């Protein structure tokens, strides 16, 4: 799974912040450690990503395509 990954050290991600009156904004958060920018191509990869905890193991990158996944999650899949 996830044949196309790009390693990123301490990337930045977007985190949704809820505001009063059903409004929201996004804050930029600096992540610590190694993450992989992944590009899901198969339904199996998409379904797997849906099982991960948002803003814990999977993150939205501040810019660019794909999603950021903690490196240990992807490394354990490829064993």
PyMOL Python script that loads the backbone (N, CA, C, O; Angstrom):
from pymol import cmd

cmd.read_pdbstr("""\
ATOM      1  N   UNK A   1       0.829  -1.192   0.000  1.00  0.00           N
ATOM      2  CA  UNK A   1       0.000   0.000   0.000  1.00  0.00           C
ATOM      3  C   UNK A   1       0.869   1.250   0.000  1.00  0.00           C
ATOM      4  O   UNK A   1       2.002   1.227   0.483  1.00  0.00           O
ATOM      5  N   UNK A   2       0.347   2.318  -0.532  1.00  0.00           N
ATOM      6  CA  UNK A   2       1.006   3.625  -0.582  1.00  0.00           C
ATOM      7  C   UNK A   2       2.387   3.532  -1.241  1.00  0.00           C
ATOM      8  O   UNK A   2       3.418   3.689  -0.588  1.00  0.00           O
ATOM      9  N   UNK A   3       2.375   3.279  -2.525  1.00  0.00           N
ATOM     10  CA  UNK A   3       3.625   3.162  -3.279  1.00  0.00           C
ATOM     11  C   UNK A   3       4.291   4.515  -3.476  1.00  0.00           C
ATOM     12  O   UNK A   3       5.510   4.587  -3.634  1.00  0.00           O
ATOM     13  N   UNK A   4       3.500   5.599  -3.468  1.00  0.00           N
ATOM     14  CA  UNK A   4       4.028   6.944  -3.711  1.00  0.00           C
ATOM     15  C   UNK A   4       3.937   7.765  -2.429  1.00  0.00           C
ATOM     16  O   UNK A   4       2.873   8.280  -2.084  1.00  0.00           O
ATOM     17  N   UNK A   5       5.059   7.880  -1.728  1.00  0.00           N
ATOM     18  CA  UNK A   5       5.109   8.691  -0.508  1.00  0.00           C
ATOM     19  C   UNK A   5       6.321   9.610  -0.577  1.00  0.00           C
ATOM     20  O   UNK A   5       7.341   9.276  -1.180  1.00  0.00           O
ATOM     21  N   UNK A   6       6.190  10.764   0.048  1.00  0.00           N
ATOM     22  CA  UNK A   6       7.289  11.725   0.119  1.00  0.00           C
ATOM     23  C   UNK A   6       7.550  12.002   1.602  1.00  0.00           C
ATOM     24  O   UNK A   6       6.658  12.481   2.301  1.00  0.00           O
ATOM     25  N   UNK A   7       8.760  11.709   2.091  1.00  0.00           N
ATOM     26  CA  UNK A   7       9.049  11.982   3.507  1.00  0.00           C
ATOM     27  C   UNK A   7       9.155  13.489   3.752  1.00  0.00           C
ATOM     28  O   UNK A   7       9.726  14.222   2.944  1.00  0.00           O
ATOM     29  N   UNK A   8       8.596  13.938   4.875  1.00  0.00           N
ATOM     30  CA  UNK A   8       8.672  15.347   5.276  1.00  0.00           C
ATOM     31  C   UNK A   8       8.961  15.410   6.767  1.00  0.00           C
ATOM     32  O   UNK A   8       8.283  14.765   7.567  1.00  0.00           O
ATOM     33  N   UNK A   9       9.971  16.190   7.136  1.00  0.00           N
ATOM     34  CA  UNK A   9      10.338  16.369   8.535  1.00  0.00           C
ATOM     35  C   UNK A   9       9.723  17.661   9.056  1.00  0.00           C
ATOM     36  O   UNK A   9       9.876  18.721   8.449  1.00  0.00           O
ATOM     37  N   UNK A  10       9.034  17.566  10.173  1.00  0.00           N
ATOM     38  CA  UNK A  10       8.401  18.710  10.818  1.00  0.00           C
ATOM     39  C   UNK A  10       7.552  19.539   9.848  1.00  0.00           C
ATOM     40  O   UNK A  10       7.768  20.745   9.726  1.00  0.00           O
ATOM     41  N   UNK A  11       6.598  18.920   9.160  1.00  0.00           N
ATOM     42  CA  UNK A  11       5.765  19.666   8.211  1.00  0.00           C
ATOM     43  C   UNK A  11       4.744  20.551   8.933  1.00  0.00           C
ATOM     44  O   UNK A  11       4.564  20.444  10.146  1.00  0.00           O
ATOM     45  N   UNK A  12       4.085  21.420   8.175  1.00  0.00           N
ATOM     46  CA  UNK A  12       3.005  22.234   8.719  1.00  0.00           C
ATOM     47  C   UNK A  12       1.672  21.708   8.189  1.00  0.00           C
ATOM     48  O   UNK A  12       1.582  21.244   7.052  1.00  0.00           O
ATOM     49  N   UNK A  13       0.648  21.787   9.023  1.00  0.00           N
ATOM     50  CA  UNK A  13      -0.671  21.303   8.621  1.00  0.00           C
ATOM     51  C   UNK A  13      -1.738  22.319   9.001  1.00  0.00           C
ATOM     52  O   UNK A  13      -1.491  23.238   9.782  1.00  0.00           O
ATOM     53  N   UNK A  14      -2.922  22.141   8.438  1.00  0.00           N
ATOM     54  CA  UNK A  14      -4.068  22.983   8.750  1.00  0.00           C
ATOM     55  C   UNK A  14      -4.955  22.261   9.756  1.00  0.00           C
ATOM     56  O   UNK A  14      -5.224  21.067   9.625  1.00  0.00           O
ATOM     57  N   UNK A  15      -5.405  23.007  10.761  1.00  0.00           N
ATOM     58  CA  UNK A  15      -6.284  22.453  11.787  1.00  0.00           C
ATOM     59  C   UNK A  15      -7.519  23.343  11.855  1.00  0.00           C
ATOM     60  O   UNK A  15      -7.409  24.562  11.985  1.00  0.00           O
ATOM     61  N   UNK A  16      -8.699  22.727  11.768  1.00  0.00           N
ATOM     62  CA  UNK A  16      -9.956  23.472  11.822  1.00  0.00           C
ATOM     63  C   UNK A  16     -10.217  23.968  13.236  1.00  0.00           C
ATOM     64  O   UNK A  16     -10.076  23.225  14.208  1.00  0.00           O
ATOM     65  N   UNK A  17     -10.604  25.248  13.335  1.00  0.00           N
ATOM     66  CA  UNK A  17     -10.953  25.849  14.624  1.00  0.00           C
ATOM     67  C   UNK A  17     -12.378  26.382  14.520  1.00  0.00           C
ATOM     68  O   UNK A  17     -12.669  27.243  13.691  1.00  0.00           O
ATOM     69  N   UNK A  18     -13.263  25.864  15.367  1.00  0.00           N
ATOM     70  CA  UNK A  18     -14.658  26.293  15.362  1.00  0.00           C
ATOM     71  C   UNK A  18     -14.801  27.654  16.032  1.00  0.00           C
ATOM     72  O   UNK A  18     -14.183  27.914  17.064  1.00  0.00           O
ATOM     73  N   UNK A  19     -15.620  28.519  15.439  1.00  0.00           N
ATOM     74  CA  UNK A  19     -15.898  29.842  15.958  1.00  0.00           C
ATOM     75  C   UNK A  19     -17.380  29.949  16.303  1.00  0.00           C
ATOM     76  O   UNK A  19     -18.173  29.101  15.896  1.00  0.00           O
ATOM     77  N   UNK A  20     -17.756  30.977  17.045  1.00  0.00           N
ATOM     78  CA  UNK A  20     -19.181  31.161  17.363  1.00  0.00           C
ATOM     79  C   UNK A  20     -20.026  31.353  16.098  1.00  0.00           C
ATOM     80  O   UNK A  20     -19.508  31.686  15.032  1.00  0.00           O
ATOM     81  N   UNK A  21     -21.302  31.142  16.237  1.00  0.00           N
ATOM     82  CA  UNK A  21     -22.293  31.308  15.161  1.00  0.00           C
ATOM     83  C   UNK A  21     -22.031  30.385  13.979  1.00  0.00           C
ATOM     84  O   UNK A  21     -22.141  30.801  12.826  1.00  0.00           O
ATOM     85  N   UNK A  22     -21.683  29.135  14.264  1.00  0.00           N
ATOM     86  CA  UNK A  22     -21.490  28.105  13.230  1.00  0.00           C
ATOM     87  C   UNK A  22     -20.480  28.505  12.168  1.00  0.00           C
ATOM     88  O   UNK A  22     -20.634  28.157  10.997  1.00  0.00           O
ATOM     89  N   UNK A  23     -19.461  29.227  12.567  1.00  0.00           N
ATOM     90  CA  UNK A  23     -18.394  29.630  11.649  1.00  0.00           C
ATOM     91  C   UNK A  23     -17.122  28.869  12.035  1.00  0.00           C
ATOM     92  O   UNK A  23     -17.054  28.267  13.107  1.00  0.00           O
ATOM     93  N   UNK A  24     -16.140  28.899  11.176  1.00  0.00           N
ATOM     94  CA  UNK A  24     -14.872  28.235  11.480  1.00  0.00           C
ATOM     95  C   UNK A  24     -13.748  28.904  10.708  1.00  0.00           C
ATOM     96  O   UNK A  24     -13.982  29.658   9.764  1.00  0.00           O
ATOM     97  N   UNK A  25     -12.539  28.617  11.123  1.00  0.00           N
ATOM     98  CA  UNK A  25     -11.339  29.081  10.456  1.00  0.00           C
ATOM     99  C   UNK A  25     -10.301  27.966  10.539  1.00  0.00           C
ATOM    100  O   UNK A  25     -10.537  26.947  11.188  1.00  0.00           O
ATOM    101  N   UNK A  26      -9.161  28.151   9.892  1.00  0.00           N
ATOM    102  CA  UNK A  26      -8.091  27.164   9.943  1.00  0.00           C
ATOM    103  C   UNK A  26      -6.838  27.796  10.524  1.00  0.00           C
ATOM    104  O   UNK A  26      -6.457  28.903  10.143  1.00  0.00           O
ATOM    105  N   UNK A  27      -6.204  27.096  11.439  1.00  0.00           N
ATOM    106  CA  UNK A  27      -4.926  27.508  12.000  1.00  0.00           C
ATOM    107  C   UNK A  27      -3.833  26.626  11.415  1.00  0.00           C
ATOM    108  O   UNK A  27      -4.071  25.474  11.054  1.00  0.00           O
ATOM    109  N   UNK A  28      -2.636  27.185  11.328  1.00  0.00           N
ATOM    110  CA  UNK A  28      -1.476  26.428  10.862  1.00  0.00           C
ATOM    111  C   UNK A  28      -0.763  25.863  12.079  1.00  0.00           C
ATOM    112  O   UNK A  28      -0.489  26.581  13.040  1.00  0.00           O
ATOM    113  N   UNK A  29      -0.464  24.565  12.029  1.00  0.00           N
ATOM    114  CA  UNK A  29       0.192  23.881  13.147  1.00  0.00           C
ATOM    115  C   UNK A  29       1.480  23.238  12.648  1.00  0.00           C
ATOM    116  O   UNK A  29       1.489  22.567  11.616  1.00  0.00           O
ATOM    117  N   UNK A  30       2.567  23.446  13.387  1.00  0.00           N
ATOM    118  CA  UNK A  30       3.845  22.813  13.087  1.00  0.00           C
ATOM    119  C   UNK A  30       3.850  21.422  13.721  1.00  0.00           C
ATOM    120  O   UNK A  30       3.680  21.293  14.934  1.00  0.00           O
ATOM    121  N   UNK A  31       4.042  20.385  12.910  1.00  0.00           N
ATOM    122  CA  UNK A  31       4.086  19.012  13.413  1.00  0.00           C
ATOM    123  C   UNK A  31       5.523  18.641  13.729  1.00  0.00           C
ATOM    124  O   UNK A  31       6.454  19.149  13.104  1.00  0.00           O
ATOM    125  N   UNK A  32       5.705  17.756  14.696  1.00  0.00           N
ATOM    126  CA  UNK A  32       7.041  17.306  15.084  1.00  0.00           C
ATOM    127  C   UNK A  32       7.288  15.896  14.572  1.00  0.00           C
ATOM    128  O   UNK A  32       6.429  15.023  14.704  1.00  0.00           O
ATOM    129  N   UNK A  33       8.446  15.676  13.996  1.00  0.00           N
ATOM    130  CA  UNK A  33       8.830  14.338  13.586  1.00  0.00           C
ATOM    131  C   UNK A  33       8.695  14.101  12.097  1.00  0.00           C
ATOM    132  O   UNK A  33       8.501  15.023  11.304  1.00  0.00           O
ATOM    133  N   UNK A  34       8.806  12.826  11.746  1.00  0.00           N
ATOM    134  CA  UNK A  34       8.753  12.405  10.349  1.00  0.00           C
ATOM    135  C   UNK A  34       7.329  12.018   9.963  1.00  0.00           C
ATOM    136  O   UNK A  34       6.666  11.246  10.656  1.00  0.00           O
ATOM    137  N   UNK A  35       6.881  12.569   8.851  1.00  0.00           N
ATOM    138  CA  UNK A  35       5.575  12.252   8.270  1.00  0.00           C
ATOM    139  C   UNK A  35       5.790  11.911   6.811  1.00  0.00           C
ATOM    140  O   UNK A  35       6.777  12.331   6.208  1.00  0.00           O
ATOM    141  N   UNK A  36       4.870  11.151   6.243  1.00  0.00           N
ATOM    142  CA  UNK A  36       4.888  10.865   4.815  1.00  0.00           C
ATOM    143  C   UNK A  36       3.706  11.560   4.163  1.00  0.00           C
ATOM    144  O   UNK A  36       2.571  11.453   4.628  1.00  0.00           O
ATOM    145  N   UNK A  37       3.987  12.274   3.080  1.00  0.00           N
ATOM    146  CA  UNK A  37       2.905  12.808   2.258  1.00  0.00           C
ATOM    147  C   UNK A  37       2.484  11.682   1.326  1.00  0.00           C
ATOM    148  O   UNK A  37       3.266  11.225   0.492  1.00  0.00           O
ATOM    149  N   UNK A  38       1.247  11.245   1.477  1.00  0.00           N
ATOM    150  CA  UNK A  38       0.758  10.108   0.703  1.00  0.00           C
ATOM    151  C   UNK A  38      -0.296  10.569  -0.293  1.00  0.00           C
ATOM    152  O   UNK A  38      -0.968  11.581  -0.094  1.00  0.00           O
ATOM    153  N   UNK A  39      -0.419   9.812  -1.350  1.00  0.00           N
ATOM    154  CA  UNK A  39      -1.378  10.089  -2.404  1.00  0.00           C
ATOM    155  C   UNK A  39      -2.183   8.814  -2.634  1.00  0.00           C
ATOM    156  O   UNK A  39      -1.770   7.956  -3.414  1.00  0.00           O
ATOM    157  N   UNK A  40      -3.333   8.680  -1.962  1.00  0.00           N
ATOM    158  CA  UNK A  40      -4.101   7.438  -2.090  1.00  0.00           C
ATOM    159  C   UNK A  40      -4.656   7.280  -3.508  1.00  0.00           C
ATOM    160  O   UNK A  40      -5.278   8.192  -4.054  1.00  0.00           O
ATOM    161  N   UNK A  41      -4.417   6.106  -4.088  1.00  0.00           N
ATOM    162  CA  UNK A  41      -4.863   5.831  -5.453  1.00  0.00           C
ATOM    163  C   UNK A  41      -5.902   4.723  -5.522  1.00  0.00           C
ATOM    164  O   UNK A  41      -6.656   4.651  -6.493  1.00  0.00           O
ATOM    165  N   UNK A  42      -5.958   3.862  -4.519  1.00  0.00           N
ATOM    166  CA  UNK A  42      -6.869   2.727  -4.571  1.00  0.00           C
ATOM    167  C   UNK A  42      -7.928   2.868  -3.478  1.00  0.00           C
ATOM    168  O   UNK A  42      -7.706   3.555  -2.481  1.00  0.00           O
ATOM    169  N   UNK A  43      -9.070   2.221  -3.666  1.00  0.00           N
ATOM    170  CA  UNK A  43     -10.092   2.253  -2.613  1.00  0.00           C
ATOM    171  C   UNK A  43      -9.564   1.712  -1.279  1.00  0.00           C
ATOM    172  O   UNK A  43      -9.933   2.215  -0.217  1.00  0.00           O
ATOM    173  N   UNK A  44      -8.716   0.704  -1.329  1.00  0.00           N
ATOM    174  CA  UNK A  44      -8.151   0.131  -0.103  1.00  0.00           C
ATOM    175  C   UNK A  44      -7.366   1.195   0.675  1.00  0.00           C
ATOM    176  O   UNK A  44      -7.467   1.273   1.900  1.00  0.00           O
ATOM    177  N   UNK A  45      -6.588   2.010  -0.040  1.00  0.00           N
ATOM    178  CA  UNK A  45      -5.822   3.068   0.609  1.00  0.00           C
ATOM    179  C   UNK A  45      -6.745   4.141   1.189  1.00  0.00           C
ATOM    180  O   UNK A  45      -6.512   4.623   2.298  1.00  0.00           O
ATOM    181  N   UNK A  46      -7.775   4.511   0.461  1.00  0.00           N
ATOM    182  CA  UNK A  46      -8.725   5.514   0.943  1.00  0.00           C
ATOM    183  C   UNK A  46      -9.442   5.010   2.188  1.00  0.00           C
ATOM    184  O   UNK A  46      -9.556   5.742   3.171  1.00  0.00           O
ATOM    185  N   UNK A  47      -9.923   3.782   2.163  1.00  0.00           N
ATOM    186  CA  UNK A  47     -10.614   3.218   3.321  1.00  0.00           C
ATOM    187  C   UNK A  47      -9.696   3.141   4.534  1.00  0.00           C
ATOM    188  O   UNK A  47     -10.127   3.401   5.658  1.00  0.00           O
ATOM    189  N   UNK A  48      -8.435   2.785   4.312  1.00  0.00           N
ATOM    190  CA  UNK A  48      -7.489   2.746   5.426  1.00  0.00           C
ATOM    191  C   UNK A  48      -7.319   4.132   6.039  1.00  0.00           C
ATOM    192  O   UNK A  48      -7.336   4.273   7.262  1.00  0.00           O
ATOM    193  N   UNK A  49      -7.154   5.152   5.205  1.00  0.00           N
ATOM    194  CA  UNK A  49      -6.967   6.510   5.723  1.00  0.00           C
ATOM    195  C   UNK A  49      -8.182   6.976   6.519  1.00  0.00           C
ATOM    196  O   UNK A  49      -8.041   7.739   7.475  1.00  0.00           O
ATOM    197  N   UNK A  50      -9.354   6.532   6.139  1.00  0.00           N
ATOM    198  CA  UNK A  50     -10.569   6.922   6.853  1.00  0.00           C
ATOM    199  C   UNK A  50     -10.612   6.356   8.270  1.00  0.00           C
ATOM    200  O   UNK A  50     -11.346   6.870   9.114  1.00  0.00           O
ATOM    201  N   UNK A  51      -9.844   5.314   8.543  1.00  0.00           N
ATOM    202  CA  UNK A  51      -9.831   4.719   9.885  1.00  0.00           C
ATOM    203  C   UNK A  51      -8.888   5.451  10.838  1.00  0.00           C
ATOM    204  O   UNK A  51      -8.939   5.219  12.046  1.00  0.00           O
ATOM    205  N   UNK A  52      -8.035   6.321  10.323  1.00  0.00           N
ATOM    206  CA  UNK A  52      -7.052   7.008  11.157  1.00  0.00           C
ATOM    207  C   UNK A  52      -7.671   8.203  11.864  1.00  0.00           C
ATOM    208  O   UNK A  52      -8.661   8.765  11.395  1.00  0.00           O
ATOM    209  N   UNK A  53      -7.090   8.587  12.984  1.00  0.00           N
ATOM    210  CA  UNK A  53      -7.575   9.720  13.779  1.00  0.00           C
ATOM    211  C   UNK A  53      -7.097  11.031  13.181  1.00  0.00           C
ATOM    212  O   UNK A  53      -5.896  11.257  13.029  1.00  0.00           O
ATOM    213  N   UNK A  54      -8.060  11.904  12.840  1.00  0.00           N
ATOM    214  CA  UNK A  54      -7.706  13.207  12.286  1.00  0.00           C
ATOM    215  C   UNK A  54      -6.935  14.018  13.316  1.00  0.00           C
ATOM    216  O   UNK A  54      -7.230  13.972  14.510  1.00  0.00           O
ATOM    217  N   UNK A  55      -5.951  14.756  12.838  1.00  0.00           N
ATOM    218  CA  UNK A  55      -5.094  15.632  13.648  1.00  0.00           C
ATOM    219  C   UNK A  55      -4.318  14.873  14.714  1.00  0.00           C
ATOM    220  O   UNK A  55      -3.847  15.466  15.685  1.00  0.00           O
ATOM    221  N   UNK A  56      -4.186  13.572  14.535  1.00  0.00           N
ATOM    222  CA  UNK A  56      -3.341  12.761  15.409  1.00  0.00           C
ATOM    223  C   UNK A  56      -2.395  11.929  14.551  1.00  0.00           C
ATOM    224  O   UNK A  56      -1.176  12.066  14.659  1.00  0.00           O
ATOM    225  N   UNK A  57      -2.940  11.082  13.712  1.00  0.00           N
ATOM    226  CA  UNK A  57      -2.106  10.265  12.834  1.00  0.00           C
ATOM    227  C   UNK A  57      -2.194  10.704  11.372  1.00  0.00           C
ATOM    228  O   UNK A  57      -1.319  10.372  10.573  1.00  0.00           O
ATOM    229  N   UNK A  58      -3.237  11.443  11.019  1.00  0.00           N
ATOM    230  CA  UNK A  58      -3.395  11.932   9.653  1.00  0.00           C
ATOM    231  C   UNK A  58      -3.705  13.430   9.714  1.00  0.00           C
ATOM    232  O   UNK A  58      -4.489  13.881  10.550  1.00  0.00           O
ATOM    233  N   UNK A  59      -3.074  14.190   8.812  1.00  0.00           N
ATOM    234  CA  UNK A  59      -3.193  15.649   8.824  1.00  0.00           C
ATOM    235  C   UNK A  59      -3.369  16.167   7.403  1.00  0.00           C
ATOM    236  O   UNK A  59      -2.983  15.520   6.429  1.00  0.00           O
ATOM    237  N   UNK A  60      -3.964  17.359   7.314  1.00  0.00           N
ATOM    238  CA  UNK A  60      -4.091  18.059   6.031  1.00  0.00           C
ATOM    239  C   UNK A  60      -2.865  18.957   5.883  1.00  0.00           C
ATOM    240  O   UNK A  60      -2.606  19.782   6.760  1.00  0.00           O
ATOM    241  N   UNK A  61      -2.101  18.817   4.791  1.00  0.00           N
ATOM    242  CA  UNK A  61      -0.926  19.673   4.630  1.00  0.00           C
ATOM    243  C   UNK A  61      -1.315  21.128   4.408  1.00  0.00           C
ATOM    244  O   UNK A  61      -2.376  21.425   3.860  1.00  0.00           O
ATOM    245  N   UNK A  62      -0.440  22.030   4.843  1.00  0.00           N
ATOM    246  CA  UNK A  62      -0.713  23.457   4.664  1.00  0.00           C
ATOM    247  C   UNK A  62      -0.784  23.820   3.184  1.00  0.00           C
ATOM    248  O   UNK A  62      -1.582  24.669   2.787  1.00  0.00           O
ATOM    249  N   UNK A  63       0.045  23.183   2.377  1.00  0.00           N
ATOM    250  CA  UNK A  63      -0.001  23.445   0.935  1.00  0.00           C
ATOM    251  C   UNK A  63       0.296  22.156   0.178  1.00  0.00           C
ATOM    252  O   UNK A  63       0.918  21.235   0.708  1.00  0.00           O
ATOM    253  N   UNK A  64      -0.151  22.110  -1.044  1.00  0.00           N
ATOM    254  CA  UNK A  64       0.110  20.946  -1.882  1.00  0.00           C
ATOM    255  C   UNK A  64      -0.991  19.898  -1.793  1.00  0.00           C
ATOM    256  O   UNK A  64      -2.004  20.090  -1.121  1.00  0.00           O
ATOM    257  N   UNK A  65      -0.770  18.798  -2.479  1.00  0.00           N
ATOM    258  CA  UNK A  65      -1.732  17.708  -2.563  1.00  0.00           C
ATOM    259  C   UNK A  65      -1.401  16.601  -1.572  1.00  0.00           C
ATOM    260  O   UNK A  65      -0.355  16.616  -0.923  1.00  0.00           O
ATOM    261  N   UNK A  66      -2.313  15.642  -1.470  1.00  0.00           N
ATOM    262  CA  UNK A  66      -2.096  14.474  -0.626  1.00  0.00           C
ATOM    263  C   UNK A  66      -2.476  14.745   0.816  1.00  0.00           C
ATOM    264  O   UNK A  66      -3.082  15.768   1.132  1.00  0.00           O
ATOM    265  N   UNK A  67      -2.113  13.819   1.684  1.00  0.00           N
ATOM    266  CA  UNK A  67      -2.334  13.937   3.130  1.00  0.00           C
ATOM    267  C   UNK A  67      -1.043  13.552   3.839  1.00  0.00           C
ATOM    268  O   UNK A  67      -0.218  12.818   3.295  1.00  0.00           O
ATOM    269  N   UNK A  68      -0.878  14.055   5.059  1.00  0.00           N
ATOM    270  CA  UNK A  68       0.296  13.732   5.870  1.00  0.00           C
ATOM    271  C   UNK A  68      -0.073  12.639   6.857  1.00  0.00           C
ATOM    272  O   UNK A  68      -1.037  12.767   7.611  1.00  0.00           O
ATOM    273  N   UNK A  69       0.702  11.568   6.845  1.00  0.00           N
ATOM    274  CA  UNK A  69       0.474  10.435   7.757  1.00  0.00           C
ATOM    275  C   UNK A  69       1.765  10.206   8.539  1.00  0.00           C
ATOM    276  O   UNK A  69       2.858  10.245   7.974  1.00  0.00           O
ATOM    277  N   UNK A  70       1.628   9.966   9.850  1.00  0.00           N
ATOM    278  CA  UNK A  70       2.815   9.672  10.654  1.00  0.00           C
ATOM    279  C   UNK A  70       3.604   8.534  10.030  1.00  0.00           C
ATOM    280  O   UNK A  70       3.025   7.548   9.574  1.00  0.00           O
ATOM    281  N   UNK A  71       4.895   8.666  10.010  1.00  0.00           N
ATOM    282  CA  UNK A  71       5.765   7.694   9.334  1.00  0.00           C
ATOM    283  C   UNK A  71       5.639   6.297   9.924  1.00  0.00           C
ATOM    284  O   UNK A  71       5.692   5.314   9.185  1.00  0.00           O
ATOM    285  N   UNK A  72       5.475   6.185  11.237  1.00  0.00           N
ATOM    286  CA  UNK A  72       5.401   4.852  11.832  1.00  0.00           C
ATOM    287  C   UNK A  72       4.182   4.078  11.366  1.00  0.00           C
ATOM    288  O   UNK A  72       4.226   2.849  11.306  1.00  0.00           O
ATOM    289  N   UNK A  73       3.105   4.756  11.037  1.00  0.00           N
ATOM    290  CA  UNK A  73       1.898   4.080  10.538  1.00  0.00           C
ATOM    291  C   UNK A  73       2.192   3.440   9.178  1.00  0.00           C
ATOM    292  O   UNK A  73       1.878   2.270   8.960  1.00  0.00           O
ATOM    293  N   UNK A  74       2.792   4.203   8.272  1.00  0.00           N
ATOM    294  CA  UNK A  74       3.100   3.686   6.938  1.00  0.00           C
ATOM    295  C   UNK A  74       4.188   2.614   7.024  1.00  0.00           C
ATOM    296  O   UNK A  74       4.108   1.593   6.341  1.00  0.00           O
ATOM    297  N   UNK A  75       5.198   2.841   7.856  1.00  0.00           N
ATOM    298  CA  UNK A  75       6.280   1.854   7.993  1.00  0.00           C
ATOM    299  C   UNK A  75       5.746   0.511   8.486  1.00  0.00           C
ATOM    300  O   UNK A  75       6.195  -0.538   8.022  1.00  0.00           O
ATOM    301  N   UNK A  76       4.799   0.530   9.416  1.00  0.00           N
ATOM    302  CA  UNK A  76       4.225  -0.728   9.921  1.00  0.00           C
ATOM    303  C   UNK A  76       3.407  -1.453   8.859  1.00  0.00           C
ATOM    304  O   UNK A  76       3.315  -2.680   8.885  1.00  0.00           O
ATOM    305  N   UNK A  77       2.819  -0.720   7.933  1.00  0.00           N
ATOM    306  CA  UNK A  77       2.065  -1.353   6.853  1.00  0.00           C
ATOM    307  C   UNK A  77       2.966  -2.102   5.879  1.00  0.00           C
ATOM    308  O   UNK A  77       2.591  -3.142   5.337  1.00  0.00           O
ATOM    309  N   UNK A  78       4.147  -1.560   5.670  1.00  0.00           N
ATOM    310  CA  UNK A  78       5.050  -2.105   4.646  1.00  0.00           C
ATOM    311  C   UNK A  78       5.991  -3.175   5.178  1.00  0.00           C
ATOM    312  O   UNK A  78       6.948  -3.537   4.493  1.00  0.00           O
ATOM    313  N   UNK A  79       5.753  -3.683   6.359  1.00  0.00           N
ATOM    314  CA  UNK A  79       6.600  -4.757   6.907  1.00  0.00           C
ATOM    315  C   UNK A  79       6.234  -6.090   6.331  1.00  0.00           C
ATOM    316  O   UNK A  79       6.843  -7.101   6.679  1.00  0.00           O
TER     317      UNK A  79
END
""", "prot")
cmd.dss("prot")
cmd.show_as("cartoon", "prot")
cmd.util.cbc("prot")
cmd.orient("prot")
